[in-house]
Amino acid sequence: MSAYEAWLEAKAREEKARDDRIAAEEEIVKQFGCKEEGSQTHKVDGYKITVTGKINRTLDAAAWDSVSDKVPANLSPVKYKPALDTRGLKYLKQNEPDIYRIVAEAITAKPGKPAIKVEKA
């Protein structure tokens, strides 16, 4: 068996295992319930089961800009933090090497995991 065939088989097993885990999680939630936000712990048959409800929140920057002046600064629930503009960084590396060298002192770069995609032709 080739490495790419082994990859396809492993990927299929992985997807089946993920689907089985998700089905089990859904059954646990059906059985024990789930708070909208926060955790509940249940002890059953020698197991400790914790179900944690989550709410994913995002900020609409334009909407925030339109209301932020109505909120006292010390009560603002919004924080701004620096974020790396990868496109701009690549531009500097290619076109402005002197500036890039300065900026690079504040950047940590490490290789990521390679992405693999295998499909039957």
Backbone atoms as SQL, in Angstrom:
CREATE TABLE atoms (id INTEGER PRIMARY KEY, chain TEXT, resi INTEGER, resn TEXT, atom TEXT, x REAL, y REAL, z REAL);
INSERT INTO atoms VALUES
  (1, 'A', 1, 'MET', 'N', 0.857, -1.182, 0.000),
  (2, 'A', 1, 'MET', 'CA', 0.000, 0.000, 0.000),
  (3, 'A', 1, 'MET', 'C', 0.898, 1.239, 0.000),
  (4, 'A', 2, 'SER', 'N', 0.537, 2.179, -0.836),
  (5, 'A', 2, 'SER', 'CA', 1.339, 3.406, -0.930),
  (6, 'A', 2, 'SER', 'C', 1.030, 4.331, 0.244),
  (7, 'A', 3, 'ALA', 'N', 1.903, 5.278, 0.465),
  (8, 'A', 3, 'ALA', 'CA', 1.706, 6.250, 1.552),
  (9, 'A', 3, 'ALA', 'C', 0.438, 7.064, 1.327),
  (10, 'A', 4, 'TYR', 'N', 0.141, 7.415, 0.082),
  (11, 'A', 4, 'TYR', 'CA', -1.057, 8.217, -0.171),
  (12, 'A', 4, 'TYR', 'C', -2.328, 7.398, -0.002),
  (13, 'A', 5, 'GLU', 'N', -2.279, 6.090, -0.316),
  (14, 'A', 5, 'GLU', 'CA', -3.445, 5.236, -0.057),
  (15, 'A', 5, 'GLU', 'C', -3.639, 5.066, 1.452),
  (16, 'A', 6, 'ALA', 'N', -2.537, 4.886, 2.166),
  (17, 'A', 6, 'ALA', 'CA', -2.611, 4.782, 3.630),
  (18, 'A', 6, 'ALA', 'C', -3.175, 6.061, 4.224),
  (19, 'A', 7, 'TRP', 'N', -2.778, 7.201, 3.644),
  (20, 'A', 7, 'TRP', 'CA', -3.286, 8.495, 4.117),
  (21, 'A', 7, 'TRP', 'C', -4.800, 8.572, 3.931),
  (22, 'A', 8, 'LEU', 'N', -5.281, 8.167, 2.744),
  (23, 'A', 8, 'LEU', 'CA', -6.724, 8.198, 2.485),
  (24, 'A', 8, 'LEU', 'C', -7.486, 7.315, 3.464),
  (25, 'A', 9, 'GLU', 'N', -6.976, 6.115, 3.724),
  (26, 'A', 9, 'GLU', 'CA', -7.644, 5.217, 4.662),
  (27, 'A', 9, 'GLU', 'C', -7.627, 5.785, 6.080),
  (28, 'A', 10, 'ALA', 'N', -6.489, 6.321, 6.498),
  (29, 'A', 10, 'ALA', 'CA', -6.385, 6.910, 7.841),
  (30, 'A', 10, 'ALA', 'C', -7.328, 8.098, 7.962),
  (31, 'A', 11, 'LYS', 'N', -7.405, 8.915, 6.913),
  (32, 'A', 11, 'LYS', 'CA', -8.294, 10.081, 6.926),
  (33, 'A', 11, 'LYS', 'C', -9.749, 9.642, 7.064),
  (34, 'A', 12, 'ALA', 'N', -10.148, 8.594, 6.370),
  (35, 'A', 12, 'ALA', 'CA', -11.522, 8.083, 6.461),
  (36, 'A', 12, 'ALA', 'C', -11.812, 7.573, 7.875),
  (37, 'A', 13, 'ARG', 'N', -10.854, 6.838, 8.481),
  (38, 'A', 13, 'ARG', 'CA', -11.039, 6.367, 9.861),
  (39, 'A', 13, 'ARG', 'C', -11.153, 7.540, 10.829),
  (40, 'A', 14, 'GLU', 'N', -10.320, 8.552, 10.601),
  (41, 'A', 14, 'GLU', 'CA', -10.330, 9.746, 11.450),
  (42, 'A', 14, 'GLU', 'C', -11.690, 10.457, 11.363),
  (43, 'A', 15, 'GLU', 'N', -12.218, 10.613, 10.159),
  (44, 'A', 15, 'GLU', 'CA', -13.518, 11.270, 9.985),
  (45, 'A', 15, 'GLU', 'C', -14.629, 10.460, 10.632),
  (46, 'A', 16, 'LYS', 'N', -14.577, 9.126, 10.513),
  (47, 'A', 16, 'LYS', 'CA', -15.574, 8.260, 11.153),
  (48, 'A', 16, 'LYS', 'C', -15.481, 8.390, 12.666),
  (49, 'A', 17, 'ALA', 'N', -14.261, 8.385, 13.210),
  (50, 'A', 17, 'ALA', 'CA', -14.071, 8.530, 14.658),
  (51, 'A', 17, 'ALA', 'C', -14.600, 9.880, 15.130),
  (52, 'A', 18, 'ARG', 'N', -14.341, 10.948, 14.359),
  (53, 'A', 18, 'ARG', 'CA', -14.850, 12.276, 14.718),
  (54, 'A', 18, 'ARG', 'C', -16.374, 12.277, 14.717),
  (55, 'A', 19, 'ASP', 'N', -16.982, 11.698, 13.684),
  (56, 'A', 19, 'ASP', 'CA', -18.439, 11.648, 13.612),
  (57, 'A', 19, 'ASP', 'C', -19.019, 10.852, 14.783),
  (58, 'A', 20, 'ASP', 'N', -18.373, 9.740, 15.143),
  (59, 'A', 20, 'ASP', 'CA', -18.831, 8.934, 16.287),
  (60, 'A', 20, 'ASP', 'C', -18.719, 9.721, 17.586),
  (61, 'A', 21, 'ARG', 'N', -17.607, 10.468, 17.761),
  (62, 'A', 21, 'ARG', 'CA', -17.432, 11.272, 18.980),
  (63, 'A', 21, 'ARG', 'C', -18.493, 12.350, 19.063),
  (64, 'A', 22, 'ILE', 'N', -18.764, 13.015, 17.955),
  (65, 'A', 22, 'ILE', 'CA', -19.771, 14.078, 17.951),
  (66, 'A', 22, 'ILE', 'C', -21.146, 13.513, 18.282),
  (67, 'A', 23, 'ALA', 'N', -21.473, 12.344, 17.747),
  (68, 'A', 23, 'ALA', 'CA', -22.764, 11.704, 18.059),
  (69, 'A', 23, 'ALA', 'C', -22.845, 11.375, 19.549),
  (70, 'A', 24, 'ALA', 'N', -21.752, 10.893, 20.122),
  (71, 'A', 24, 'ALA', 'CA', -21.736, 10.590, 21.562),
  (72, 'A', 24, 'ALA', 'C', -21.892, 11.869, 22.384),
  (73, 'A', 25, 'GLU', 'N', -21.236, 12.947, 21.965),
  (74, 'A', 25, 'GLU', 'CA', -21.373, 14.228, 22.665),
  (75, 'A', 25, 'GLU', 'C', -22.817, 14.718, 22.622),
  (76, 'A', 26, 'GLU', 'N', -23.454, 14.591, 21.466),
  (77, 'A', 26, 'GLU', 'CA', -24.848, 15.018, 21.341),
  (78, 'A', 26, 'GLU', 'C', -25.755, 14.201, 22.255),
  (79, 'A', 27, 'GLU', 'N', -25.467, 12.911, 22.387),
  (80, 'A', 27, 'GLU', 'CA', -26.258, 12.047, 23.274),
  (81, 'A', 27, 'GLU', 'C', -26.039, 12.436, 24.733),
  (82, 'A', 28, 'ILE', 'N', -24.805, 12.766, 25.106),
  (83, 'A', 28, 'ILE', 'CA', -24.514, 13.202, 26.480),
  (84, 'A', 28, 'ILE', 'C', -25.281, 14.486, 26.790),
  (85, 'A', 29, 'VAL', 'N', -25.283, 15.442, 25.854),
  (86, 'A', 29, 'VAL', 'CA', -26.009, 16.696, 26.059),
  (87, 'A', 29, 'VAL', 'C', -27.501, 16.418, 26.177),
  (88, 'A', 30, 'LYS', 'N', -28.021, 15.510, 25.355),
  (89, 'A', 30, 'LYS', 'CA', -29.438, 15.162, 25.421),
  (90, 'A', 30, 'LYS', 'C', -29.778, 14.548, 26.793),
  (91, 'A', 31, 'GLN', 'N', -28.869, 13.727, 27.292),
  (92, 'A', 31, 'GLN', 'CA', -29.102, 13.034, 28.558),
  (93, 'A', 31, 'GLN', 'C', -28.959, 13.957, 29.775),
  (94, 'A', 32, 'PHE', 'N', -27.936, 14.828, 29.776),
  (95, 'A', 32, 'PHE', 'CA', -27.636, 15.624, 30.960),
  (96, 'A', 32, 'PHE', 'C', -28.004, 17.098, 30.827),
  (97, 'A', 33, 'GLY', 'N', -28.304, 17.554, 29.624),
  (98, 'A', 33, 'GLY', 'CA', -28.586, 18.965, 29.422),
  (99, 'A', 33, 'GLY', 'C', -27.300, 19.769, 29.357),
  (100, 'A', 34, 'CYS', 'N', -27.483, 21.047, 29.065),
  (101, 'A', 34, 'CYS', 'CA', -26.321, 21.921, 28.927),
  (102, 'A', 34, 'CYS', 'C', -26.743, 23.344, 29.258),
  (103, 'A', 35, 'LYS', 'N', -26.022, 23.966, 30.187),
  (104, 'A', 35, 'LYS', 'CA', -26.272, 25.380, 30.480),
  (105, 'A', 35, 'LYS', 'C', -25.942, 26.206, 29.252),
  (106, 'A', 36, 'GLU', 'N', -26.576, 27.358, 29.141),
  (107, 'A', 36, 'GLU', 'CA', -26.249, 28.239, 28.021),
  (108, 'A', 36, 'GLU', 'C', -24.772, 28.619, 28.059),
  (109, 'A', 37, 'GLU', 'N', -24.285, 28.907, 29.254),
  (110, 'A', 37, 'GLU', 'CA', -22.878, 29.267, 29.423),
  (111, 'A', 37, 'GLU', 'C', -22.438, 28.796, 30.802),
  (112, 'A', 38, 'GLY', 'N', -21.300, 28.135, 30.862),
  (113, 'A', 38, 'GLY', 'CA', -20.801, 27.607, 32.128),
  (114, 'A', 38, 'GLY', 'C', -20.848, 26.092, 32.123),
  (115, 'A', 39, 'SER', 'N', -20.341, 25.495, 33.197),
  (116, 'A', 39, 'SER', 'CA', -20.238, 24.039, 33.226),
  (117, 'A', 39, 'SER', 'C', -21.089, 23.422, 34.323),
  (118, 'A', 40, 'GLN', 'N', -21.448, 22.183, 34.080),
  (119, 'A', 40, 'GLN', 'CA', -22.153, 21.353, 35.054),
  (120, 'A', 40, 'GLN', 'C', -21.424, 20.017, 35.094),
  (121, 'A', 41, 'THR', 'N', -21.229, 19.497, 36.308),
  (122, 'A', 41, 'THR', 'CA', -20.548, 18.218, 36.461),
  (123, 'A', 41, 'THR', 'C', -21.519, 17.193, 37.013),
  (124, 'A', 42, 'HIS', 'N', -21.461, 16.001, 36.456),
  (125, 'A', 42, 'HIS', 'CA', -22.336, 14.905, 36.871),
  (126, 'A', 42, 'HIS', 'C', -21.455, 13.695, 37.167),
  (127, 'A', 43, 'LYS', 'N', -21.785, 12.982, 38.250),
  (128, 'A', 43, 'LYS', 'CA', -21.068, 11.747, 38.575),
  (129, 'A', 43, 'LYS', 'C', -22.030, 10.591, 38.339),
  (130, 'A', 44, 'VAL', 'N', -21.639, 9.720, 37.405),
  (131, 'A', 44, 'VAL', 'CA', -22.511, 8.618, 37.001),
  (132, 'A', 44, 'VAL', 'C', -21.674, 7.366, 36.762),
  (133, 'A', 45, 'ASP', 'N', -22.041, 6.270, 37.405),
  (134, 'A', 45, 'ASP', 'CA', -21.412, 4.968, 37.151),
  (135, 'A', 45, 'ASP', 'C', -19.882, 5.023, 37.230),
  (136, 'A', 46, 'GLY', 'N', -19.355, 5.790, 38.159),
  (137, 'A', 46, 'GLY', 'CA', -17.910, 5.883, 38.316),
  (138, 'A', 46, 'GLY', 'C', -17.236, 6.846, 37.350),
  (139, 'A', 47, 'TYR', 'N', -18.022, 7.606, 36.602),
  (140, 'A', 47, 'TYR', 'CA', -17.480, 8.600, 35.676),
  (141, 'A', 47, 'TYR', 'C', -17.830, 9.995, 36.156),
  (142, 'A', 48, 'LYS', 'N', -16.963, 10.922, 35.895),
  (143, 'A', 48, 'LYS', 'CA', -17.221, 12.334, 36.143),
  (144, 'A', 48, 'LYS', 'C', -17.408, 12.979, 34.778),
  (145, 'A', 49, 'ILE', 'N', -18.611, 13.465, 34.508),
  (146, 'A', 49, 'ILE', 'CA', -18.939, 14.026, 33.205),
  (147, 'A', 49, 'ILE', 'C', -19.183, 15.513, 33.373),
  (148, 'A', 50, 'THR', 'N', -18.430, 16.334, 32.646),
  (149, 'A', 50, 'THR', 'CA', -18.591, 17.775, 32.697),
  (150, 'A', 50, 'THR', 'C', -19.078, 18.255, 31.344),
  (151, 'A', 51, 'VAL', 'N', -20.209, 18.954, 31.366),
  (152, 'A', 51, 'VAL', 'CA', -20.767, 19.525, 30.144),
  (153, 'A', 51, 'VAL', 'C', -20.644, 21.040, 30.267),
  (154, 'A', 52, 'THR', 'N', -19.962, 21.659, 29.320),
  (155, 'A', 52, 'THR', 'CA', -19.709, 23.091, 29.370),
  (156, 'A', 52, 'THR', 'C', -20.381, 23.770, 28.187),
  (157, 'A', 53, 'GLY', 'N', -21.287, 24.692, 28.504),
  (158, 'A', 53, 'GLY', 'CA', -21.930, 25.488, 27.467),
  (159, 'A', 53, 'GLY', 'C', -21.087, 26.711, 27.158),
  (160, 'A', 54, 'LYS', 'N', -21.058, 27.077, 25.908),
  (161, 'A', 54, 'LYS', 'CA', -20.228, 28.212, 25.492),
  (162, 'A', 54, 'LYS', 'C', -21.035, 29.129, 24.593),
  (163, 'A', 55, 'ILE', 'N', -20.700, 30.389, 24.636),
  (164, 'A', 55, 'ILE', 'CA', -21.251, 31.369, 23.709),
  (165, 'A', 55, 'ILE', 'C', -20.060, 32.012, 23.014),
  (166, 'A', 56, 'ASN', 'N', -20.028, 31.920, 21.708),
  (167, 'A', 56, 'ASN', 'CA', -18.957, 32.552, 20.937),
  (168, 'A', 56, 'ASN', 'C', -19.404, 33.962, 20.587),
  (169, 'A', 57, 'ARG', 'N', -18.612, 34.925, 20.968),
  (170, 'A', 57, 'ARG', 'CA', -18.954, 36.321, 20.732),
  (171, 'A', 57, 'ARG', 'C', -17.925, 36.944, 19.799),
  (172, 'A', 58, 'THR', 'N', -18.399, 37.787, 18.903),
  (173, 'A', 58, 'THR', 'CA', -17.507, 38.529, 18.028),
  (174, 'A', 58, 'THR', 'C', -17.903, 39.996, 18.074),
  (175, 'A', 59, 'LEU', 'N', -16.987, 40.842, 17.701),
  (176, 'A', 59, 'LEU', 'CA', -17.231, 42.275, 17.727),
  (177, 'A', 59, 'LEU', 'C', -17.405, 42.794, 16.308),
  (178, 'A', 60, 'ASP', 'N', -18.464, 43.530, 16.076),
  (179, 'A', 60, 'ASP', 'CA', -18.661, 44.243, 14.822),
  (180, 'A', 60, 'ASP', 'C', -17.976, 45.590, 15.005),
  (181, 'A', 61, 'ALA', 'N', -16.785, 45.733, 14.429),
  (182, 'A', 61, 'ALA', 'CA', -15.973, 46.926, 14.664),
  (183, 'A', 61, 'ALA', 'C', -16.690, 48.201, 14.239),
  (184, 'A', 62, 'ALA', 'N', -17.395, 48.167, 13.116),
  (185, 'A', 62, 'ALA', 'CA', -18.104, 49.366, 12.648),
  (186, 'A', 62, 'ALA', 'C', -19.216, 49.745, 13.623),
  (187, 'A', 63, 'ALA', 'N', -19.968, 48.750, 14.095),
  (188, 'A', 63, 'ALA', 'CA', -21.035, 49.033, 15.057),
  (189, 'A', 63, 'ALA', 'C', -20.441, 49.555, 16.367),
  (190, 'A', 64, 'TRP', 'N', -19.317, 48.962, 16.807),
  (191, 'A', 64, 'TRP', 'CA', -18.674, 49.427, 18.026),
  (192, 'A', 64, 'TRP', 'C', -18.229, 50.880, 17.879),
  (193, 'A', 65, 'ASP', 'N', -17.648, 51.204, 16.740),
  (194, 'A', 65, 'ASP', 'CA', -17.208, 52.580, 16.506),
  (195, 'A', 65, 'ASP', 'C', -18.375, 53.565, 16.620),
  (196, 'A', 66, 'SER', 'N', -19.565, 53.123, 16.245),
  (197, 'A', 66, 'SER', 'CA', -20.719, 54.027, 16.282),
  (198, 'A', 66, 'SER', 'C', -21.287, 54.211, 17.690),
  (199, 'A', 67, 'VAL', 'N', -20.962, 53.311, 18.617),
  (200, 'A', 67, 'VAL', 'CA', -21.503, 53.436, 19.978),
  (201, 'A', 67, 'VAL', 'C', -20.432, 53.647, 21.045),
  (202, 'A', 68, 'SER', 'N', -19.167, 53.475, 20.711),
  (203, 'A', 68, 'SER', 'CA', -18.109, 53.491, 21.723),
  (204, 'A', 68, 'SER', 'C', -18.021, 54.804, 22.483),
  (205, 'A', 69, 'ASP', 'N', -18.378, 55.921, 21.851),
  (206, 'A', 69, 'ASP', 'CA', -18.294, 57.206, 22.541),
  (207, 'A', 69, 'ASP', 'C', -19.366, 57.350, 23.622),
  (208, 'A', 70, 'LYS', 'N', -20.338, 56.441, 23.663),
  (209, 'A', 70, 'LYS', 'CA', -21.400, 56.477, 24.675),
  (210, 'A', 70, 'LYS', 'C', -21.053, 55.627, 25.898),
  (211, 'A', 71, 'VAL', 'N', -19.906, 54.937, 25.835),
  (212, 'A', 71, 'VAL', 'CA', -19.491, 54.041, 26.917),
  (213, 'A', 71, 'VAL', 'C', -18.260, 54.632, 27.585),
  (214, 'A', 72, 'PRO', 'N', -18.290, 54.841, 28.924),
  (215, 'A', 72, 'PRO', 'CA', -17.103, 55.360, 29.605),
  (216, 'A', 72, 'PRO', 'C', -15.891, 54.458, 29.352),
  (217, 'A', 73, 'ALA', 'N', -14.755, 55.062, 29.120),
  (218, 'A', 73, 'ALA', 'CA', -13.549, 54.312, 28.773),
  (219, 'A', 73, 'ALA', 'C', -13.215, 53.241, 29.807),
  (220, 'A', 74, 'ASN', 'N', -13.426, 53.548, 31.088),
  (221, 'A', 74, 'ASN', 'CA', -13.092, 52.574, 32.135),
  (222, 'A', 74, 'ASN', 'C', -14.087, 51.409, 32.189),
  (223, 'A', 75, 'LEU', 'N', -15.204, 51.496, 31.467),
  (224, 'A', 75, 'LEU', 'CA', -16.192, 50.410, 31.429),
  (225, 'A', 75, 'LEU', 'C', -16.241, 49.729, 30.060),
  (226, 'A', 76, 'SER', 'N', -15.358, 50.102, 29.181),
  (227, 'A', 76, 'SER', 'CA', -15.353, 49.523, 27.834),
  (228, 'A', 76, 'SER', 'C', -15.026, 48.032, 27.881),
  (229, 'A', 77, 'PRO', 'N', -15.874, 47.191, 27.277),
  (230, 'A', 77, 'PRO', 'CA', -15.580, 45.762, 27.235),
  (231, 'A', 77, 'PRO', 'C', -14.741, 45.373, 26.011),
  (232, 'A', 78, 'VAL', 'N', -14.154, 46.350, 25.345),
  (233, 'A', 78, 'VAL', 'CA', -13.407, 46.088, 24.117),
  (234, 'A', 78, 'VAL', 'C', -11.936, 46.438, 24.331),
  (235, 'A', 79, 'LYS', 'N', -11.057, 45.527, 23.920),
  (236, 'A', 79, 'LYS', 'CA', -9.617, 45.756, 23.979),
  (237, 'A', 79, 'LYS', 'C', -9.083, 45.694, 22.559),
  (238, 'A', 80, 'TYR', 'N', -8.147, 46.539, 22.278),
  (239, 'A', 80, 'TYR', 'CA', -7.460, 46.479, 20.994),
  (240, 'A', 80, 'TYR', 'C', -6.040, 46.011, 21.247),
  (241, 'A', 81, 'LYS', 'N', -5.588, 45.104, 20.405),
  (242, 'A', 81, 'LYS', 'CA', -4.222, 44.621, 20.554),
  (243, 'A', 81, 'LYS', 'C', -3.573, 44.554, 19.186),
  (244, 'A', 82, 'PRO', 'N', -2.267, 44.701, 19.146),
  (245, 'A', 82, 'PRO', 'CA', -1.574, 44.632, 17.866),
  (246, 'A', 82, 'PRO', 'C', -1.751, 43.252, 17.238),
  (247, 'A', 83, 'ALA', 'N', -1.887, 43.236, 15.932),
  (248, 'A', 83, 'ALA', 'CA', -1.992, 41.974, 15.191),
  (249, 'A', 83, 'ALA', 'C', -1.082, 42.065, 13.975),
  (250, 'A', 84, 'LEU', 'N', -0.484, 40.965, 13.630),
  (251, 'A', 84, 'LEU', 'CA', 0.449, 40.934, 12.518),
  (252, 'A', 84, 'LEU', 'C', -0.290, 40.920, 11.185),
  (253, 'A', 85, 'ASP', 'N', 0.093, 41.808, 10.296),
  (254, 'A', 85, 'ASP', 'CA', -0.420, 41.845, 8.922),
  (255, 'A', 85, 'ASP', 'C', 0.582, 41.060, 8.077),
  (256, 'A', 86, 'THR', 'N', 0.295, 39.785, 7.851),
  (257, 'A', 86, 'THR', 'CA', 1.227, 38.903, 7.150),
  (258, 'A', 86, 'THR', 'C', 1.490, 39.378, 5.724),
  (259, 'A', 87, 'ARG', 'N', 0.462, 39.847, 5.058),
  (260, 'A', 87, 'ARG', 'CA', 0.633, 40.346, 3.691),
  (261, 'A', 87, 'ARG', 'C', 1.618, 41.525, 3.683),
  (262, 'A', 88, 'GLY', 'N', 1.437, 42.462, 4.617),
  (263, 'A', 88, 'GLY', 'CA', 2.347, 43.608, 4.710),
  (264, 'A', 88, 'GLY', 'C', 3.759, 43.182, 5.051),
  (265, 'A', 89, 'LEU', 'N', 3.885, 42.176, 5.929),
  (266, 'A', 89, 'LEU', 'CA', 5.205, 41.682, 6.300),
  (267, 'A', 89, 'LEU', 'C', 5.917, 41.078, 5.081),
  (268, 'A', 90, 'LYS', 'N', 5.177, 40.294, 4.307),
  (269, 'A', 90, 'LYS', 'CA', 5.766, 39.699, 3.102),
  (270, 'A', 90, 'LYS', 'C', 6.164, 40.786, 2.097),
  (271, 'A', 91, 'TYR', 'N', 5.356, 41.826, 2.000),
  (272, 'A', 91, 'TYR', 'CA', 5.691, 42.945, 1.117),
  (273, 'A', 91, 'TYR', 'C', 7.016, 43.575, 1.554),
  (274, 'A', 92, 'LEU', 'N', 7.137, 43.831, 2.855),
  (275, 'A', 92, 'LEU', 'CA', 8.381, 44.431, 3.353),
  (276, 'A', 92, 'LEU', 'C', 9.577, 43.540, 3.052),
  (277, 'A', 93, 'LYS', 'N', 9.425, 42.248, 3.255),
  (278, 'A', 93, 'LYS', 'CA', 10.530, 41.325, 3.011),
  (279, 'A', 93, 'LYS', 'C', 10.975, 41.381, 1.549),
  (280, 'A', 94, 'GLN', 'N', 10.019, 41.459, 0.635),
  (281, 'A', 94, 'GLN', 'CA', 10.337, 41.473, -0.797),
  (282, 'A', 94, 'GLN', 'C', 10.789, 42.841, -1.305),
  (283, 'A', 95, 'ASN', 'N', 10.214, 43.917, -0.765),
  (284, 'A', 95, 'ASN', 'CA', 10.398, 45.236, -1.362),
  (285, 'A', 95, 'ASN', 'C', 11.130, 46.259, -0.496),
  (286, 'A', 96, 'GLU', 'N', 11.158, 46.047, 0.800),
  (287, 'A', 96, 'GLU', 'CA', 11.793, 47.008, 1.719),
  (288, 'A', 96, 'GLU', 'C', 12.634, 46.237, 2.736),
  (289, 'A', 97, 'PRO', 'N', 13.730, 45.612, 2.284),
  (290, 'A', 97, 'PRO', 'CA', 14.487, 44.737, 3.181),
  (291, 'A', 97, 'PRO', 'C', 15.066, 45.440, 4.411),
  (292, 'A', 98, 'ASP', 'N', 15.425, 46.724, 4.307),
  (293, 'A', 98, 'ASP', 'CA', 15.961, 47.434, 5.472),
  (294, 'A', 98, 'ASP', 'C', 14.893, 47.583, 6.553),
  (295, 'A', 99, 'ILE', 'N', 13.678, 47.948, 6.137),
  (296, 'A', 99, 'ILE', 'CA', 12.565, 48.071, 7.084),
  (297, 'A', 99, 'ILE', 'C', 12.190, 46.691, 7.620),
  (298, 'A', 100, 'TYR', 'N', 12.202, 45.698, 6.747),
  (299, 'A', 100, 'TYR', 'CA', 11.863, 44.334, 7.171),
  (300, 'A', 100, 'TYR', 'C', 12.799, 43.860, 8.281),
  (301, 'A', 101, 'ARG', 'N', 14.100, 44.123, 8.142),
  (302, 'A', 101, 'ARG', 'CA', 15.056, 43.694, 9.168),
  (303, 'A', 101, 'ARG', 'C', 14.724, 44.304, 10.529),
  (304, 'A', 102, 'ILE', 'N', 14.270, 45.541, 10.539),
  (305, 'A', 102, 'ILE', 'CA', 13.879, 46.186, 11.800),
  (306, 'A', 102, 'ILE', 'C', 12.641, 45.505, 12.378),
  (307, 'A', 103, 'VAL', 'N', 11.636, 45.326, 11.521),
  (308, 'A', 103, 'VAL', 'CA', 10.372, 44.714, 11.964),
  (309, 'A', 103, 'VAL', 'C', 10.605, 43.277, 12.422),
  (310, 'A', 104, 'ALA', 'N', 11.469, 42.557, 11.730),
  (311, 'A', 104, 'ALA', 'CA', 11.706, 41.143, 12.026),
  (312, 'A', 104, 'ALA', 'C', 12.219, 40.919, 13.446),
  (313, 'A', 105, 'GLU', 'N', 12.802, 41.949, 14.050),
  (314, 'A', 105, 'GLU', 'CA', 13.276, 41.805, 15.433),
  (315, 'A', 105, 'GLU', 'C', 12.123, 41.548, 16.397),
  (316, 'A', 106, 'ALA', 'N', 10.910, 41.925, 16.003),
  (317, 'A', 106, 'ALA', 'CA', 9.749, 41.758, 16.877),
  (318, 'A', 106, 'ALA', 'C', 8.866, 40.578, 16.448),
  (319, 'A', 107, 'ILE', 'N', 9.312, 39.806, 15.477),
  (320, 'A', 107, 'ILE', 'CA', 8.507, 38.714, 14.933),
  (321, 'A', 107, 'ILE', 'C', 9.163, 37.381, 15.261),
  (322, 'A', 108, 'THR', 'N', 8.362, 36.433, 15.702),
  (323, 'A', 108, 'THR', 'CA', 8.829, 35.059, 15.865),
  (324, 'A', 108, 'THR', 'C', 8.168, 34.247, 14.768),
  (325, 'A', 109, 'ALA', 'N', 8.953, 33.524, 14.009),
  (326, 'A', 109, 'ALA', 'CA', 8.425, 32.696, 12.925),
  (327, 'A', 109, 'ALA', 'C', 8.918, 31.275, 13.113),
  (328, 'A', 110, 'LYS', 'N', 8.014, 30.327, 12.979),
  (329, 'A', 110, 'LYS', 'CA', 8.406, 28.921, 13.062),
  (330, 'A', 110, 'LYS', 'C', 7.568, 28.136, 12.055),
  (331, 'A', 111, 'PRO', 'N', 8.126, 27.079, 11.505),
  (332, 'A', 111, 'PRO', 'CA', 7.417, 26.316, 10.487),
  (333, 'A', 111, 'PRO', 'C', 6.136, 25.692, 11.038),
  (334, 'A', 112, 'GLY', 'N', 5.107, 25.678, 10.219),
  (335, 'A', 112, 'GLY', 'CA', 3.857, 25.025, 10.584),
  (336, 'A', 112, 'GLY', 'C', 3.815, 23.621, 10.010),
  (337, 'A', 113, 'LYS', 'N', 2.749, 22.905, 10.353),
  (338, 'A', 113, 'LYS', 'CA', 2.565, 21.552, 9.848),
  (339, 'A', 113, 'LYS', 'C', 2.183, 21.623, 8.376),
  (340, 'A', 114, 'PRO', 'N', 2.835, 20.842, 7.525),
  (341, 'A', 114, 'PRO', 'CA', 2.471, 20.843, 6.110),
  (342, 'A', 114, 'PRO', 'C', 1.039, 20.341, 5.916),
  (343, 'A', 115, 'ALA', 'N', 0.335, 20.904, 4.962),
  (344, 'A', 115, 'ALA', 'CA', -1.011, 20.458, 4.629),
  (345, 'A', 115, 'ALA', 'C', -0.913, 19.429, 3.512),
  (346, 'A', 116, 'ILE', 'N', -1.690, 18.362, 3.636),
  (347, 'A', 116, 'ILE', 'CA', -1.706, 17.288, 2.639),
  (348, 'A', 116, 'ILE', 'C', -3.145, 17.108, 2.185),
  (349, 'A', 117, 'LYS', 'N', -3.331, 17.005, 0.877),
  (350, 'A', 117, 'LYS', 'CA', -4.648, 16.707, 0.322),
  (351, 'A', 117, 'LYS', 'C', -4.444, 15.610, -0.705),
  (352, 'A', 118, 'VAL', 'N', -5.184, 14.510, -0.567),
  (353, 'A', 118, 'VAL', 'CA', -5.084, 13.410, -1.508),
  (354, 'A', 118, 'VAL', 'C', -6.484, 13.119, -2.010),
  (355, 'A', 119, 'GLU', 'N', -6.632, 13.033, -3.331),
  (356, 'A', 119, 'GLU', 'CA', -7.932, 12.728, -3.923),
  (357, 'A', 119, 'GLU', 'C', -7.727, 11.681, -4.999),
  (358, 'A', 120, 'LYS', 'N', -8.724, 10.851, -5.177),
  (359, 'A', 120, 'LYS', 'CA', -8.655, 9.907, -6.294),
  (360, 'A', 120, 'LYS', 'C', -8.901, 10.677, -7.562),
  (361, 'A', 121, 'ALA', 'N', -8.093, 10.407, -8.581),
  (362, 'A', 121, 'ALA', 'CA', -8.218, 11.129, -9.857),
  (363, 'A', 121, 'ALA', 'C', -9.394, 10.622, -10.678);
